[in-house]
Each structure stands twice: as structure tokens, then as C-alpha cells.
Amino acid sequence: MRIRSFALASLSALALSACAVGPDPVAHVPSPRAATGPFLSAEAGVVTPTPLPADWWRLYDDPVLDTLVADAIAANTDLRQASGRIARARAALRGARAGRLPQTSLGAGGNYSRVSEAQAPGLSDREGWMFDGGLDIAYEVDLFGRVGRGIAAAREDVAAAQADADAVQVMVVADTTRAYAEAASLAARIAVANRIVGLLDDSLTLTRGRHEAGMESGLAVARIETLREQRAAEIPTLEAQRRAALFALATLTGRAPADLPEIAGQRSIALEIDSPLPVGDGAALLARRPDIRAAERRVMAGKDRIGVAQADLYPRITLGGSIGATAPSVGDLFTGGALNFLVGPLINWAFPNREPGLARVDAAEAEAQIALAAFDGTLLSALQETETALSNYARALDRRARLEAAVVAAERAATITRGRQREGIIDSLELIDAERTLAEASAALAQQDGAVSTAQIDLFRALGGGWGEAADIAKGG
């Protein structure tokens, strides 16, 4: 009869186990209207609404870059740390899921003891050995969803850790591409600087010849020598910057600087995509940006933890039992007389002092509000970064177009000025001015080519490109 009553109580508790307290952790819906529409700074001819591919760096059509990005994804230390955080979150999820399973424990022991005469009146043998062993089983009936909400929160933590890892991957891919692009851009700027120095050497040779013939003053020779040395002095700085970019590239790909393949630094043309860039729209941005996904998962996990805290305000029912044996000798443990067992439900309820539980609920609600505010801030920051990157890229293209026109005009002016000096029509001062203008315009254009590459990469990074099936570190996590 007692066993039957226990079974009925167990079935009743299981029937109620579907009840859960706490808010429904539905996905947070972005509030800004601009989040799902076209980008304000998207300009025709500069970008297109075509969805951005996850492996956007392949748009540069550079096999060396493809290899370097693959190396970074496989060996970058930041990504390895992110993979470890995913594994840690998954382990916590396994621990939370274990709450749905019966908890078992085995125990055995022996002790030698003596009892007082008052405790054992009339017994001559009041001291001796006592051995016992047993198995305990306990199962928590998740009556108010404490275990279930804990599992759901842990599951959201895993998703947030994965999104965080995706965000790290976006950063690593962008930084790797930027370092490679900077090295190539600096190599191109060094080539331009060397070309400018060569042109100034020609002008210096011509001016010296005219000085020896008495057609130019020593001042003219000194001034063009000064200009030539000023331009030559810029080359070591550019070379140092290029080496720094290559060292950064080695670190990003998990290598020591000495181990970076020589081919990684052979490109001497600025990295750039000539066609309009695919950027998608605001809706695609929300789905793609890993930091937005991570923030949303934390909002949902926060709501689940409110449910965990609220469930602690209600009774916690545990179904359990134990079976064991106690005897004065090990051999007697396995006789029928030594057997003992216990079965029944256990109810724990922190009542009437519920203040600690209510404080935990308030704390969980505050954490959920923090997560919600962080989500909204992440969303707004993502929109700001993307719009800024789009605007900067368009303006970078405009500036380069004007610098290209300036270089063409400066080259034409320098060519005319050299010819007129050879003919003796003008003095060297006009030539020096023309050479200085050409040098400055050419150097500015070479630098702007690198700025355009950087603006492209910044835009891809703001769009959240650089993770997905093409490059998913979670497959190894």
C-alpha cells in the first residue's frame, strides 16, 4: 500500500513537471527601422545589394591571400582560445543536461566504535566493528522548470560562445587580409618612391651638366639635391612599415616572423577589387553579424535564468531511495538480515523566508535588462560601423579619382618643364617646382591606393563577413 501511494505521488509530480515559471525566451526583435532596410550610404556603382559571400577575401582572386587566410583560421591563437571557450560552454551544457538524469552514488565503509552503557544497557559487547554499504538514487522532478530552464540557458551560452568565436574569426580574417594588403601597398609605395628618386636623379644630372656649362647656378643644383634626398629619406620608413606588416601577418597566421613564407611579401601591387562590392542590406547584416547574434543569445539566456531563479521560490521535489546493508562483519553484509532500504519523495522549500530567492530573481531580471541593453547597443553600433565604412569607402574612391587626375596633370607639366629647360627657355627653379609637385602627387596616389584597400577591408569587416561554411572553426571544436 505504501509503495502504491508512492507511485501515485510520483505520477502526479511527473504530470506537473511540464509547468515552468519565468518569461518566455523568444528572440528579441530589433527596434530601429533602418536595421532591415537598404543602407543609407550605399551608392550605385560603388556597392551592390548582392549578398556578401562568407569568403569575401576570395573576391581579390589572390591564391597567396587565400592560403594565408586558411592558415590564420587553422592556427591563429585568438581562434584557438575561442574554440576552447566553445568547448567550455558545451561542457557546461552537458553538466546542465545531467540534471534530468537520476543521480546515483555508491558508498561503503567500516568503523570501530564503542557506545556508552546508557546507550546499550544490559549488553556486554559495547564495542566492535560495523560495516555498511549501499546505493543511493535521487531524481529531481522538474516541477517548475528549474532544470529545463537551466539547460536552455546553457544551450544559449553555447550559441553565444559560437557567435563570439565567429566574431573573432571575422576579426582575424580581416586583420590577416589587411596586413597582407598593407604589405602589398607599402611595396607599391616603395616602388613609386624609387621611381621618383630615379626621375630626380635624371633631373639632377641634367642640372649639374648645365651648371658645369655655366647655364645654372650652384643654388639650383643644391635645391634639386635637397629634394632628391628628401624623397629618398622616405624609403627606409616605408620599408620598416612594410616589414612590420609582414611580422603582423606572421603572427596572425600562427608563425614566428622568420617562418613566414617568402611568397607572402612578393606582391607589389595594391590589393583591390575593381568592381562594385556586394554588401546586401540591413536585414542581411542582422543575420550575418556575429556580435549581434551573440548579444541576442545572451538576451534569451538571461530570460531563461530568470525562470531558474523563480523556480527556486517553489518547492523542489526529489524522488529517491536507497538500498544497503549493515553488519558487524563483511561476510554478514550479504545476508538477508543485514539488508535495509528506504524509498520516498523529499520536498525542499525555502519558506517562509523567501527573501534570498526573491533577491536572486531581481538579480536575474537585472542581468536580463543589461543583456537587452547590450543587444540594442550592439545593433546600433553595427549600423553605425557599416554606414561609416560605406561612406568612407565611397569617399576614398572619390579622393583617389582626383589624385589620379592630379598625377596625370603633374606628369604632363613635368615633361613639358624638362623639355623647356633643355631648350634653355626656363631655369631650374621651375623644374624643381614641377618635380616636387609630381613627387607629392605620385606619393599621395600610391598612399591612397592603400587607403582604398583598407576601406574595402573595413567595410567587409563591418558587414560581418568572414565566417560560415567556408571557414567554420566550430567544426573542429
N, C-alpha and C positions, 0 to 999 in steps of 0.2 A: 504493500500500500504506500509505503514511504517512497519507494522507487517510482511508482506511478505518479505520485504528486510531484516529484522532482521532474519527471519527463514533461508533464503538463506545463510546469513553470518554465521549463526550457523552451518549449514550443511557443509559448506566449511571448517570451522575450525575443526569440528569433523573428516572430511576426512583426514585432515593433522595431526591429533593427534597421528597417528602411527609413525610419524617421531621422531627420537631420536638422540641425539648427544652423543659423548663420545666413549671411546674404548669398544669393545665387551668383557664383563667379562667372558671369557672362563676359564676353570680350568687350573691352572698352571701345566705344565708338568715337573717333576723332571729331572734335568740335569745329575747328576752323574750316570755313567753306573752301578756302583756297587749297586745302590739303588734297582734294580729289579732282581739281580742275587742271587745265594747262598751266604751265609755268609762265609767270608774268614776264620774265626776261628772255624767254625763248624767241629767237629771231630767225626768220626764214633765211635759208642759205647758210646759216651758222650751225643750227641743230635741226633735227627732225624728231617727230613724236614716235618714231620707231622704237620698240622696246630695246633697252640696253642689254647686250649679252653678258652673261656672268663672267666669261673670259674675255673681257673687253681689251686686254692688252694684246690679244691676237690681231686686233684691227691694225696694229702697226706693222704687221707682216714682217717681223724680225725674229728668225729662229733662235738667235742668241738670247734675246729677251725672253722668249718662251721657255727656254731651258733654265734661265736664271730664276724666273718666277716659280717654275716647278721645284727647283732646288730650295727656294725660300719656303715654300709650302711644306716641303718634306722635312726641313732641318732647322727652321727658324726657332730660336729659343723661346720667343714670346708665344708662338703657336704651340710649342711643346708644353708650356705652362698652361695654356688654355685647354689643351687636351687633358691635362691632369685634373683641372677643375671640373671638366665634364665627368671624368671617371669618379671623382669625389661625390658629385651630385647624384650619379647613378647608384653609388654605394649607399648613400643616404636614402634613396628611393627603395632600394632592396630592404633596408632596415625598417622603413615605414610599412612596407607590404608585409613584413613578418608579423605585424600586429594582428593580421587576420588569421594567423595560424595558431593552433594550440601551443602554449608554452610548456615545455616539459623539463624536468630536472631529475637526475638520479643522485642519490646520496647513500653513503654507507659510513659507519664509524663504530668505534668501540671506546669504552671508558671504564676505568676502575674507580669505584666510589664507595663511600661509607655514609650511611644515614644515621641520624640520631635515634636514640632509644625511644624518644617521644614519637618519632615518625613511624617506627616499626615496633610497637610494643609486643612483647612475647616472642619475638623472632630471635633465634640465637645467631643467625648468619646475617649480620647487618652490613657487610662489606663484600665486594667482589666485582667481577667483570660483568658488563652488559653490552651486548652488540645489537645493532639495528641497521636496517637498510630499507630503502623504499623508492618508489617512483611517484612524483607529483605531476599532475596535469592541470592546467588552467587555461580557460578560453574566455576572452572578454567579449561579451555581447555588445556589438556596436550600436547601442540603442539610440543614441542621439548623434551619431555620425562623427564621433571624435576620431576614430581610426581612419574612416573613409576620407574625411577632410584632410587629415594629415598626409595620407597617400596622395591626394590630389595636389596639395601644396608642394610635396616633394617632386611630383611629376612636373609641375610648373617650374620648379627650381632647375630641373634638368633642361627643360626647354630654354630657360633664361641663360643657363650656362652655355648651351649650344649657340644661342644667338650672340652671346658675348664672344665666343670663340670665332663666330663668323665675322663679328666686328673687328676682332684682332686680325683676322685674315684679310679683310678689306684694307686695313691699315698697312699690313706687311706687303701685300701686292702693290699697293700704291707707292709705298716708300721704296720698294725694290725698283719699280718702273721709274720713279723719279730719280733715284740715284744713277741708274743706267742712262737716263735722259740727260742728267746734269753732266755726266762724264762725256757723253757724245757732244753736247752743246759746248762744253768748255774746250773740247778738242777742235770743234769748228771755230770757236773764237780765237784759239791759239793760231790756227791756220790763217785766219784773217789778219791777226796781228803780225804774223810773219810776212804776209803778203804786203801789208802796209809798210813794214820796215824795209822790205825789198824795194818798193817804189820810192821810198825816201832815200835809200842808198843811191838809186839812179839819179834822183834829183840832186843829191849831194855831190855825186861825181860830176854832173854837168855844171853845177855852181862852182866847184873847185876849179874846173877847167876854165871857166870864164874868169875866175879870179886870177888865175895864173896868166891869162891873156890880158889882164888889166881891165876887163869889162865888168867885174863885180868887186865889191869891197869885202874885206875880211869879216865885216859885221854880217854880211849876208851868209857867208859860209858858217859862221858861228851860230846863227839863228836856226839854220836848217839842221845843223848838227844837234842842237838842243832838242828840236822837235823829233828827230830820229831817235835820240837816246830816251826821250820821254816815252815814246811808243814801245821801244824795246824793253824798258823797265817794267811794263805791264805784263810781259810774258811770264816771268817767274811766278808772279802772283796767280795767274791763270793756271799755270802748271801745278802749283800747290793745291789749288781748289779742285782741280781735276783728280789729283791723287787722293784727296780727302773723299771725293765722291766714290772712287773705286774702293777705298777702305770701308766706307759705309756699306757699299754693295756686298763686299765680302762678309761683313758681319751679318747682314740681313739674310744671306744665303747659308749661314751657319759655318762660315770658314774663317780661318785666320787670314789677314791681308796677304801673306805670302802664298797662300793656297788658291787665290782667285785665278781662274783660267785667263791666260793672256788674251784670248779672243774677246773677253768681256769688255776690254778697253780699246778695241780696234776701231769701233765706229767713230767717224769724224764728221758725220752729217747729223744735224739736229733731228731728234725723233719727233715726228709729227704725222697726224692724219690729215690729208688734204680735203677729204670730203666732209659734208655736214655730219656732226656727231649724233648718234642715236641716244636720246635721253628719256623717252617715254613721257609720262605725265605724273601728276601728283598722286593719283591712285596707285600707280606702279611703284612710286617712291615709298609709300607706306608699307607696301608688301615686301619691298626689297631691303630697306634699311635695317640692318641687324639690330642697331641700338633701339629703334622703335619697337621691334618685336620683343626684345629683351625687357624693355620697360613695360610693355603690355602684359607679358607673362608675370612680371612681378606684381602688377596690379591684381591679377587673378589669384596669384599665390597669397597675397595679403588678404583677400576676401575669404579664401579657404581657412586661413589661420584665425580669422575672426570666428568661424564656425568651430574650430578646435577649442578656442578659449571659451566659447559659450557652452559647448558640450560639457566642459568641466564643471559647470554650475549645476548639472543634473546628476542623478545617481549613476554610478558606474557598476554594472552587474558583471560578475565573473562567475562562470560555471567551472567547477573543478572537482578534483578528487585526488585521493592518494591511496596507495596500497603499499604495505610494507610488512616487516616482521621485526620483533624484538625478542631477544632470548639471551640467557646468560652464557651461551657458548655459540660459536659459529655454526656448529653442526645442527643445533636446535633451531636455527633461523628458517630451515626448510621444512619444519614440521607444521602441521595444521594448527597446533595450539599457539604458535608464535605469530600467526597471521593477524593483521589488523588493516582496516580500510576506513576511508571517510569519503563521502560524496555529498555535494550540495552546492547551492548558489551562495555567492558572497556579494553583499551590497555595500558599497562605499559611497558616502555622500557627505560632502563638506557643508553641513547645515547645523545650526542657523548662521554660523559665521561665514558668510559668502563674500566678504569684502575683498579678500585676496583674489578670488576668482573674478569678481567684477573689475578689479584693477587690471587683471590680465586682459579682459575683454576690451577695456578702454585703451590699453596699450596697443592691442592688435588693431583696433579701429584707427588709432593714430598712425600706426605704421602703414595701414592701407591708404590713408589720406596722403601720407608722404609719397607713397608709390604712385598714386594717381597724379599728384602734382608733378612728380618727376617725369611721368609719361607725357603730360601736356607740355612740359618744358622741353623734353627731348623732341617732340613733334615740331614745336615752333622753331627750335634750333636747327632741325633738319631742313625745314623750309627756308630758313634764313641762309644757311650754308649753300643750299642748292641755288637759290636765286642769286646770291652773291657770286658764286662760281660761274653761273651762266653769264652774268653781267661782265665779270672780269674777263672771261674768255672772249666775248664779243669785242670788248674794248681793246684787248691785246691784239686781236686781228686788225682792228682799225689802226692802231698805232704802227703795227708792222707794215701795213699797206702804205702809210705815209712815209715811213723810213725807207722803204724800197724806192719810192719816188724820189726821196731826197738823195739816196745813193746814186741813182741814175743821173740826176742833175749834177751832183758833185763830181762824178766821173767825167761827165761831158765838160764841165768847167775846168777840171784839172787837165784834161787832154788839150783843150784849147790854150790854156795858160802855158803848158810846157812848149807847145809849138811856137807860141808868140815869143817866149823867152829865147828859144833857139834862134829865132829871127832877129832878136835884139829889140823887139818892139817894146817890151816891158822889162822891169827889173825883177830881181829875185824876190822882193817883198811880196809882190802879188802872187808869185808862185808858192811861196811859203804859206800864204793865207789860203790858197786853193788846196794845197796838200793837207793842211790842218783840217779844213772843212771835210775833205774826203775821208781822212782818217777817222774823224769823230763820227761821221755818218755811217761808215762801214762797221766800226766797232759797235755802235748803237744798234744797228740792224742785226749783227751776229748775236748780241745780247738779247734782243727782242725775240729772235728765233727760239732761244732757250726759254724765254718767258712764255711764249705761246705753248711750248711743250708742257711747261709746268702748269699753266692754266688748264690745259686739257686734262692732265692727270688729276688736278684738284677737282675738276668737275666730275670725273669718273668716281673719285673717292666720295664726293658729296652725294652722288646718286646711289651709293651703296654697292657699287659693282665690285666683284672680286670674290664671290663665294657662290656655291651651288654645286651641281653635279660634276662640273668640270674641275672643281677644286674644293673637295669637301674633306676637311681633316677629321670629321666625325666618323668616317668610315674606318679609321684606324683607332678611334677612341673607344 
